[in-house]
Amino acid sequence: MEKKTCLRPLSPHLPIYKPQLTSTFPISHRISGAFLATIVLFFYLLCLKIGLICFTYKNFYQFFFFSSKLILISVEITALALSYHLFNGVRHLLTDFSGFLFLRIGWEFAKWKLYFRVPETVWLISTCMILALLSFSCVEIAESAGSSSSSGGVGKLPLPSTTSSPVPSISSRGASWIDECFGPEVSSSAPNPEQQQGEEAGPSNQPLPVEAYPYTDTEVIGGDSVSAIQLRLLGKYASPSAAIIEMARLEAQDLFEVKVEIIKLMAQWDQTGDWMGRGARALDNPRTASGEESLEKLSDIWTDLQETGPLSDVFSKLQNQVFQQR
């Protein structure tokens, strides 16, 4: 009679002696989280060192020619990764100490945990907390600048007038969040009319002194000038009268002044573009008869750059237009 043999099943306890993926995952998770937090903290401290007080993680990406949408997506991914590592770091820290204090594990294993795992987790959590404090500080600075701006004391560009009345200097707009993030803003040397009003003597009904236009008609900035804009505006007239010529000159002054302020900001933020040489060409509008963009549109561009900075879509659009002209 043939003897039947039956294979003995493996013990369910044997797999625990095999290398487990879950035993190495917490270690790699702590190392990667601490490395990610350290890199972000390094850029914060570096930009604080060179004077960018209101630096945010978004500003770093402008040097890589990313669009504003890609910048926001990358920032959200980084924030999500740091949050994930932070919460898991707290969980791992509680697991380490609970295993040592309550589960009465061996001292050799506990010592290995305390020497390697706990310092990594503590560094990860503390670094994320420092980043959170820096971020909240930046938000408070930006909100305070925005509230001052909305109250009328800070940084809104008045729309230049197209009439024959004198154009107020753009340099009188005051400080803005750009002062905190990128140092002193680019402005002309004309005095502040509010300070000038407080310092002048005489009757209260005395008219304010008129500020001189900060540029000459032939001064070239960004490849353009007041006289060149005036000629383009007069191109549709066969024989313009003296009044039309004067109105075109005043309108050209308004357009040129706003263009110069935009060009100066773009030259400060985008070091790779030849803004002082051909920056005005990025502000042209070939769909109009004169090739000039409207004063209202240029003012909107300036306001957008002033409020949003290098993260605006206008910044990316102008940057690409100057790059295509090379």
Summary of the structure (lengths in Angstrom):
residues: 326
radius of gyration: 31.2
end to end distance: 94.8
largest distance: 131.4
contacts: 871
relative contact order: 0.09
helix: 65%
strand: 1%
